[in-house]
Each structure stands twice: as C-alpha cells, then as structure tokens.
Amino acid sequence: MLFNSAQFLVFLPIVVGMYYLIPGKIKGYWLLAASYFFYMCWNAKYVVLILSTTIVTYVSGVAIERIKQADYEERRSVFLKKLCLTGSIVLNLSVLFVFKYLNFGVDTLSRICAQFHVALNIPAVDLLLPVGISFYTFQALGYTIDVYRDEIYAEKNFFRYALFISFFPQLVAGPIERSRNLLKQLSSLPAKISFAQWKEGAFLMLWGYFLKVVLADRIAIFVDTAYGDMDRYTGCFLLVASLLFAVQIYCDFAGYSVIAMGTAKILGVRLMENFNAPYFAMTVSEFWRRWHISLSEWFRDYLYIPLGGNRRGRARKYFNTLVTFGVSGLWHGADWSYAVWGLLNGFYQVAGDFLMPLRKRTARILEIKTDSLSHRLLKTVVTFLLVDFAWIFFRAPSIRDALRVIWRIATQHNIWVLTDGSLYTCGLDQKNFTLMIISIMILFCADLCKYRGIEIRNVIARQDYWAQCVVAAGTVVIILLFGIWGVEYDAANFIYFQF
C-alpha cells in the first residue's frame, strides 16, 4: 500500500477515525492490527519475517534485563548478556542476508572462483525482497543493543513492542526510530490531540505529497529516459539527468519521511526529523548530518563508535569511517556499485579531514575570508557536486554503467542541447520541464528557510484561518493537477522501498 495510492487515502481516515473513537486502553492494539494489515498488503506471507524479528529481539531484550537483575557474578552476567545480544544480531542479520544478499554473495564468489578457473554451479535463489526489511531489522537491533547498554529498560508488553517494530507510518522506509523516542510514546498514547497538531500533521503530509508526486515522479521521467538509453542521450543529457537525480532521490525519500511524520503526528506520535536541508551543507560530513539522519546516527552509534570512532588515532579514524560508509552503501543495495557510492562518501570525509590543515594554511596565506557569503556558497556548490558525482554510482545499474555515464559526460560536449530545446525530448515536454524547474525553485526556497531555522508550516499556522485554508486548498489543487499519476507509471513506488 503506497502512501500515494487511493487505498491509503481510504485506509488512513478509517484508522484515524477508529483510533479516536475506541477507548484508550485498546488504542495500541488497534494501531498494531492496522500496522500488520498495512504490511500484509504488500505480501501477506512475509508478515512471518517481521513477526520473527519482533519475537527474537523481544525475547533477547527481556532475557538481557533478567540477567541484569539476577544475582550472577559479573563475569557470568557479562557473558550471558553478550550471548543474548550476539544471538539476536546473528539471527536477524542472517535473515536479512538470505533475502537481500544471498544471490549477491553467490555471484561474487562465483566471479572470484572464475578468476582461478574454478566453476561454481550454484543456482540463484528466487526470493522476493521483503519490503522494509532493512529498516525494521535495524530498528529492532538498535533496541536490543540499547537494552544491553543500559540505555533503556526492556519492554515487557509484547504487543506494545510489536507496535514499535511495525508502526505503519515509518515501517517500510523509516525513519529508523530509536526506542527511547518511539517506544516511550507508544506506552502512553494520547486520548486526543489538539487541532493545531492535526493541522501540522496535515501540512506535513501535503508537503510530502508535493515532493513525491509533483517533483520526484516528474523528475524520474527525465532521469529514467536518459539513463535508459545512454546511446541516444549522451553528454549534457546525462549531466542534467545526474544533477536532477540528486533532487529526485531527495524529494522521493524526504517526501516519504515527511508523509510518515505527518501521519504519525495526526495519531499523536512524534517521529524524528530525517532530512534537514542537506544540499545546503558546506562539507560532505555536514551533508551526512543532514541526510537520512536516522540511518546516519544508527551507523554512528552502533558501528562507527564500537569500532573505535576517532579515539584511536587518525589512521584508525579514517579506517572506521571507510568501513562505516562501505557497509552503509551495501545496506542500500546488494551490488558493488552501492559499496562504491558509500566508499566515495567516506573517502570525501577522510580527504577533507586530512587536508584540513593545508586548507586552513592556504586560506590564511591568501587572506581568504572563510566566513564570507561567496566562500560559503562555493563550499556548498563543491559539496553538492561531490555528492552528486557519487550519486551516479547509486543510480546506475552497475559500476560499469556508472563509469560509462561519467565517460560520456566527460567526453561528449553537446552543450547546445541546453538551449536548443533538445532537453524537451527526454521524456518531459516544455510545459512539464518548466513546471519541474518551478517546483525545484519552490523546494530551494523552502529548504533555504529551513536552513535558516524558519519552519514554513509554523509560519502558516500563525496566519488567519482563511489564509491557512487557502494555502491548504491551493496545495491540494496543485498536487491533483500537476502530480504524476497512473498505473502505467511504474516509477510511482518510493525509491527506498527497495532497500
């Protein structure tokens, strides 16, 4: 069930209406049933997987809590807690590996063996990737680790914990919530919420729909056309498509996250902010503090810091950074192109840190005003170009295709296509292309306000009711008139559902 589907627009009012009609003691059970129904709309049999993850991590958390309270000697207590934690991690990552990485691992092994003239006749396993498995697996593992670290108490109510894992607004594409935020809220669901919260939730959802169906899905037509026929669309076509893909994936994923935040807000639950004007970042490190914040923080807390973080010298810090971003890349997809994408982002940060003394010395010698608007703008543009270059490996089907895109951009200088109307042959006619540019300008203004600490929805909320109604109605009309709809448009799925 997609957020941008008619089924969801029927499902949500029913869930919300019943939620505020039923007694407070059973609100959680109603949301749990709705969440499992939401997930089963994708593939009913795979509900067994999310239930298995829930049971394993719930039992692990309770077992760790009981070991803490038992009168064991310290060495035995530590051993038993580590055993429970390790068992939970191994079981859950094994399931994730089988469904997401098994064929990738077999293919990689076969290629390695082929270099030594050894043939492996291992057939591929035809398994459908369960939607959202990477997200809810990481959320469940984060809970178990938090219990092990004494950061939270183990949840004793199984149904409440099951709701924490399966809460439908953020189930299939995040944000990856922490137990200390979401689980605590689910333990005391509000009987009712204020009209102001309803409005905030509604405006968040409208903005998310604008990002998704007006911007992301329209840009996808251009990007898919160019990347789908690289023999015809070369040079500047691919350059424009690569630049636009950075906007597409941002609008697609941020659109989902914002709709999830709005949906949860209507239910009285606050989800964490997952994006914070990432393309206004002036360094790649800052970009990753603003992009997919829930995943970046997950890898920081549960991988980078346990590896040693920056506490064991510069060389170890750089190694930990590269490992973290390499794993992050593979988390996104079972292909080496994702690993290259992750490692590129890690390399940017390593290079930036290593060259920092030289950059400061150069700025001092040349008397560069590092706090000037021009210098900050230059850093922002360079950061965007570095990030966008890495996105090519994310978007292309393979490393070879990504290198092919880069080569065609670098060697085929058909710059005239930018002005002679040729861009209008790449899936979008002139009207749709113009609408796309206008929408990107709206996004730019909105993110600029956010970067400066101005929340537009709060500004709208301070206006008269008639003005708020005009804004809401106008946004709905824009989405309905200019959104990309239709079953024939396969790219309507959110990009991150495949991860």
C-alpha positions in Angstrom: 0.0 0.0 0.0 1.7 3.2 -1.2 1.3 6.5 0.5 0.4 8.0 -2.9 -2.3 5.4 -3.6 -6.1 5.6 -3.4 -6.0 2.6 -1.0 -4.0 4.6 1.6 -6.3 7.6 1.3 -9.1 5.3 2.3 -7.1 3.3 4.9 -5.8 6.3 6.8 -9.2 8.0 7.7 -10.5 4.7 8.9 -7.5 4.1 11.1 -7.6 7.6 12.5 -11.3 7.7 13.0 -11.4 4.4 14.9 -8.3 5.4 16.8 -10.1 8.4 18.4 -13.4 6.5 18.9 -12.1 3.5 20.8 -11.1 3.5 24.5 -7.6 4.5 25.3 -6.6 1.1 26.6 -7.0 -0.6 23.3 -5.7 2.2 21.0 -2.3 0.4 20.8 -3.9 -2.9 19.8 -5.9 -1.1 17.1 -2.7 0.5 15.7 -0.9 -2.8 15.8 -3.7 -4.5 13.8 -3.7 -1.6 11.3 0.1 -1.8 11.0 0.1 -5.5 10.3 -2.7 -5.1 7.8 -0.7 -2.3 6.1 2.3 -4.5 5.8 0.4 -7.5 4.6 -1.0 -5.5 1.7 2.5 -5.9 0.2 2.9 -9.6 0.6 0.9 -11.4 3.4 3.2 -14.3 3.8 6.2 -12.1 4.7 4.5 -10.9 7.8 6.1 -14.1 9.3 9.5 -12.4 8.9 8.6 -9.2 10.8 6.9 -11.3 13.4 10.0 -13.4 13.8 12.2 -10.4 14.1 9.9 -9.0 16.7 9.9 -12.2 18.8 13.6 -12.7 18.7 14.5 -9.2 19.7 11.7 -9.0 22.3 12.9 -12.3 24.0 16.5 -11.1 23.8 15.7 -7.8 25.4 13.7 -9.4 28.2 16.5 -12.1 28.7 19.2 -9.4 29.0 17.1 -7.5 31.5 16.6 -10.5 33.7 20.3 -11.4 33.6 21.0 -7.9 34.9 18.6 -8.4 37.8 19.8 -11.9 38.6 22.4 -12.5 41.3 25.2 -13.6 38.9 28.9 -13.0 39.3 30.0 -10.1 37.0 31.9 -12.3 34.5 29.0 -14.7 34.0 26.5 -11.9 33.7 28.5 -10.2 31.0 28.9 -13.5 29.2 25.2 -14.3 29.2 24.2 -10.7 28.1 26.7 -10.9 25.3 25.4 -14.3 24.3 21.8 -13.0 24.1 22.9 -9.9 22.2 25.0 -11.9 19.7 22.2 -14.4 19.2 19.8 -11.6 18.4 22.2 -9.9 16.0 23.2 -13.2 14.2 19.7 -14.4 13.8 18.3 -11.2 12.4 21.3 -10.4 10.1 21.1 -14.0 8.8 17.5 -13.5 7.7 18.5 -10.2 6.1 21.4 -11.8 4.4 19.3 -14.7 2.9 16.7 -12.4 1.4 18.9 -9.5 0.4 22.4 -10.6 -0.1 22.5 -14.4 -0.8 22.4 -14.1 -4.6 24.8 -11.2 -4.4 27.2 -13.3 -2.3 27.0 -16.3 -4.5 27.5 -14.2 -7.7 30.6 -12.5 -6.1 32.0 -15.8 -5.0 31.4 -17.3 -8.5 33.3 -14.4 -10.1 36.2 -14.8 -7.8 36.4 -18.5 -8.4 36.2 -17.9 -12.2 39.4 -15.9 -12.0 41.1 -19.2 -10.8 39.3 -21.2 -13.5 37.0 -22.8 -10.9 33.3 -23.1 -11.8 30.7 -22.9 -9.1 27.3 -24.3 -10.3 25.2 -22.8 -7.5 21.8 -21.9 -8.7 20.3 -18.5 -7.9 17.6 -18.4 -5.2 14.4 -16.6 -6.4 13.4 -14.7 -3.3 11.3 -11.6 -3.3 12.9 -8.9 -1.2 10.5 -8.2 1.7 9.7 -4.5 1.7 11.2 -2.5 4.5 13.3 -5.5 5.9 16.4 -3.4 6.2 14.6 -0.7 8.1 12.7 -2.8 10.7 15.7 -5.1 11.2 17.9 -2.2 12.1 15.3 -0.7 14.3 14.9 -4.0 16.2 18.6 -4.5 16.6 19.0 -0.9 17.8 16.5 -1.7 20.6 18.4 -4.9 21.7 21.7 -3.0 21.8 20.1 -0.2 23.8 18.9 -2.7 26.4 22.3 -4.3 26.5 23.9 -0.9 27.1 21.5 0.0 29.9 20.2 3.0 27.9 16.6 1.7 28.2 14.7 -0.9 30.1 13.4 -3.9 28.2 9.8 -3.6 27.1 7.7 -6.2 29.0 4.5 -5.7 26.9 4.9 -7.8 23.8 2.1 -6.1 21.9 3.5 -2.6 22.5 6.9 -3.7 21.4 5.4 -5.3 18.3 3.8 -2.0 17.5 7.2 -0.3 17.9 8.6 -2.5 15.3 5.7 -2.4 12.9 4.3 1.2 13.4 2.9 1.7 9.9 3.8 5.3 9.1 7.5 4.5 9.3 7.5 0.8 8.8 8.8 0.3 5.3 11.1 3.3 4.7 11.9 4.9 8.0 12.9 7.0 9.7 14.7 4.3 11.8 13.3 5.2 15.2 15.0 4.7 18.5 13.3 3.0 21.3 13.8 5.9 23.7 11.7 8.1 21.4 9.0 6.0 19.7 8.6 3.2 22.3 8.1 5.6 25.1 5.4 7.5 23.2 3.6 4.2 22.4 3.4 3.4 26.1 1.2 6.5 26.7 -0.8 7.2 23.5 -2.8 10.4 23.8 -6.6 10.1 24.1 -6.9 13.1 21.8 -4.7 15.7 20.2 -5.1 19.4 19.6 -6.4 20.9 16.4 -3.0 22.5 16.0 -1.3 19.1 15.9 -3.9 17.9 13.3 -3.1 20.9 11.1 0.7 20.4 11.5 0.3 16.7 10.5 -1.9 17.6 7.5 0.5 20.3 6.2 3.4 17.9 6.6 1.6 15.3 4.5 0.7 17.9 1.8 4.3 18.9 1.6 5.4 15.3 1.4 2.9 14.6 -1.4 4.1 17.7 -3.3 7.7 16.4 -3.1 6.8 13.0 -4.2 4.1 13.2 -6.9 4.8 16.7 -8.3 8.6 16.8 -8.1 10.2 13.3 -7.6 8.0 11.4 -10.0 8.2 14.1 -12.7 12.0 14.2 -12.4 12.1 10.4 -12.6 10.7 10.5 -16.1 13.6 12.6 -17.4 16.2 10.6 -15.4 14.9 7.2 -16.4 14.7 8.2 -20.0 18.3 9.5 -20.1 19.8 6.6 -18.1 17.7 4.1 -20.0 19.1 5.0 -23.4 22.7 6.2 -23.0 23.5 5.6 -26.7 21.0 8.3 -27.6 21.1 10.6 -24.6 24.8 11.4 -24.1 26.9 14.2 -22.7 24.9 17.0 -21.4 21.7 14.9 -21.3 23.4 12.6 -18.8 24.9 15.6 -17.0 21.4 17.1 -16.5 19.9 13.8 -15.6 22.6 13.2 -13.0 22.1 16.6 -11.4 18.3 16.0 -11.4 18.7 12.6 -9.8 20.1 14.3 -6.7 16.9 16.2 -6.5 14.7 13.2 -7.3 16.1 10.9 -4.7 15.9 13.7 -2.1 12.3 14.6 -2.9 11.3 10.9 -3.1 12.8 9.9 0.2 12.2 13.1 2.1 8.6 13.0 0.7 8.1 9.6 2.3 9.6 10.7 5.6 7.5 13.9 5.7 4.3 12.0 5.0 5.3 9.5 7.7 5.9 12.3 10.1 2.5 13.9 9.3 0.6 10.7 9.5 2.2 9.9 12.9 1.5 13.5 14.1 -2.2 13.0 13.4 -2.1 10.0 15.6 -0.4 12.0 18.4 3.1 10.5 17.8 6.2 12.5 17.0 8.7 10.9 14.6 12.3 12.2 14.3 13.3 14.6 11.5 15.0 12.6 8.8 16.2 15.4 6.5 17.4 18.9 7.3 18.1 20.9 4.1 21.0 18.5 3.1 22.1 20.2 -0.1 22.9 23.4 1.8 25.7 21.6 3.6 29.2 23.0 3.1 31.0 19.8 3.7 30.3 16.1 3.0 30.4 15.4 6.7 27.7 18.1 7.3 25.7 16.6 4.4 25.6 13.3 6.2 24.5 15.0 9.4 21.5 16.4 7.4 20.7 13.5 5.1 18.9 10.3 6.2 19.6 11.4 9.8 18.1 8.3 11.4 20.4 5.9 9.4 23.5 8.1 9.8 23.0 8.2 13.6 22.4 4.4 13.6 25.6 3.6 11.9 27.5 6.2 14.1 26.2 4.8 17.4 26.1 1.1 16.5 29.1 0.6 14.1 31.4 3.6 13.9 31.8 4.2 17.7 32.0 0.5 18.6 34.8 0.2 16.0 36.7 2.9 18.0 35.4 6.0 16.4 38.0 8.7 16.5 39.5 7.6 19.8 42.4 5.5 18.5 44.4 7.8 16.3 43.9 9.4 12.9 44.6 6.3 10.8 42.1 4.2 12.8 39.5 7.0 12.5 39.9 7.0 8.7 39.6 3.2 8.6 36.5 3.3 10.7 34.9 6.0 8.5 35.6 4.0 5.3 34.2 0.8 6.9 31.1 2.5 8.1 30.3 4.1 4.8 31.2 1.0 2.8 28.7 -1.0 5.0 26.2 1.8 4.6 26.5 1.5 0.9 25.8 -2.2 0.9 22.9 -1.7 3.3 21.3 0.3 0.5 21.6 -2.5 -2.1 23.2 -5.8 -2.9 25.6 -4.6 -5.6 29.1 -3.3 -5.6 28.0 0.0 -7.1 26.3 0.8 -3.8 29.5 0.0 -2.0 31.5 2.3 -4.3 28.9 5.0 -3.6 29.3 4.6 0.2 33.1 4.4 0.0 33.2 7.6 -2.1 31.3 9.4 0.6 33.6 8.0 3.2 36.7 9.0 1.1 35.4 12.5 0.8 35.3 12.9 4.5 38.7 11.3 5.0 40.3 13.5 2.4 38.6 16.6 3.8 39.9 15.9 7.3 43.4 15.0 6.1 43.6 18.2 4.0 42.1 20.5 6.6 45.4 21.9 7.9 46.6 22.6 4.4 43.2 24.3 3.5 43.4 26.5 6.6 47.0 27.5 5.9 46.2 28.3 2.3 43.2 30.4 3.3 45.4 32.3 5.8 48.2 32.9 3.3 45.8 34.1 0.6 43.7 36.0 3.1 40.5 34.2 2.1 37.5 35.3 4.2 36.2 31.8 5.1 33.0 33.3 6.7 32.1 35.4 3.6 29.0 34.6 1.6 30.9 33.9 -1.6 33.2 31.4 0.2 30.4 29.6 1.9 28.4 29.5 -1.4 31.5 28.0 -3.2 31.8 25.3 -0.5 28.1 24.5 -0.8 28.4 24.1 -4.6 31.5 21.9 -4.4 29.9 19.7 -1.7 26.8 19.3 -3.9 28.9 18.3 -6.9 30.9 15.8 -4.9 27.8 14.2 -3.5 26.1 14.3 -6.9 29.1 12.6 -8.5 28.7 9.8 -6.0 25.0 9.5 -6.8 25.9 8.4 -10.3 27.1 5.1 -8.8 23.9 4.9 -6.8 21.6 5.4 -9.8 23.5 3.4 -12.5 22.6 -0.3 -12.7 26.3 -1.3 -12.2 29.8 0.1 -11.7 30.4 -0.4 -15.5 27.3 1.7 -16.3 28.3 4.4 -13.9 31.7 4.7 -15.4 30.1 4.8 -18.8 27.9 7.7 -17.7 31.0 9.5 -16.3 32.9 8.9 -19.5 30.1 10.1 -21.8 29.7 13.3 -19.7 33.4 14.0 -19.8 34.0 13.3 -23.5 30.8 14.3 -25.4 30.4 18.1 -25.1 27.0 18.6 -26.8 26.4 21.8 -24.8 23.9 23.2 -27.3 21.2 20.8 -26.1 20.9 23.0 -23.1 19.4 25.8 -25.2 18.0 24.4 -28.4 15.1 22.6 -26.9 16.6 19.1 -27.1 16.0 18.5 -23.4 12.3 18.5 -24.1 12.7 15.2 -25.9 14.0 13.4 -22.8 10.6 12.4 -21.5 9.2 15.8 -20.5 7.7 18.3 -22.9 8.4 22.0 -22.4 5.4 22.6 -20.1 6.3 19.7 -17.8 10.0 20.7 -17.9 9.1 24.3 -16.9 6.9 23.0 -14.1 9.7 20.9 -12.9 12.1 23.9 -12.7 9.5 26.0 -10.9 8.9 23.2 -8.4 12.6 22.9 -7.8 12.8 26.6 -7.1 10.0 26.2 -4.5 11.9 23.4 -2.9 15.0 25.5 -2.9 13.2 28.4 -1.1 11.6 26.0 1.4 15.0 24.4 2.2 16.7 27.8 2.5 14.1 28.8 5.1 14.6 25.6 6.9 18.4 26.0 6.8 17.9 29.4 8.4 15.7 28.0 11.1 12.4 29.1 9.6 9.7 26.3 9.6 7.2 27.4 6.9 4.4 25.3 8.4 4.8 27.2 11.6 4.6 30.5 9.7 1.4 29.3 8.0 0.0 28.2 11.4 0.3 31.7 12.7 -1.9 33.2 10.0 -5.7 33.6 10.0 -7.8 30.5 9.4 -8.9 31.7 6.0 -5.3 32.1 4.9 -4.5 28.6 6.2 -7.4 27.2 4.3 -6.4 28.9 1.1 -2.8 27.5 1.4 -4.1 24.0 2.1 -6.7 24.1 -0.7 -4.2 25.5 -3.1 -1.6 22.8 -2.3 -4.2 20.1 -2.8 -5.2 21.6 -6.2 -1.5 21.8 -7.3 -0.9 18.2 -6.3 -4.0 16.9 -8.0 -3.5 19.0 -11.2 0.3 18.6 -11.6 1.0 15.3 -9.8 2.2 12.3 -11.8 -0.5 9.6 -11.6 -1.5 6.4 -13.3 -0.9 2.7 -13.1 1.2 2.8 -16.3 3.9 4.9 -14.5 5.9 2.2 -12.8 8.3 4.7 -11.0 5.4 5.7 -8.6 7.0 3.4 -6.0 9.2 5.2 -3.5 12.9 4.5 -4.3 13.8 3.5 -0.8 11.2 0.7 -0.7 13.8 -1.5 -2.5 16.2 -1.2 0.5 
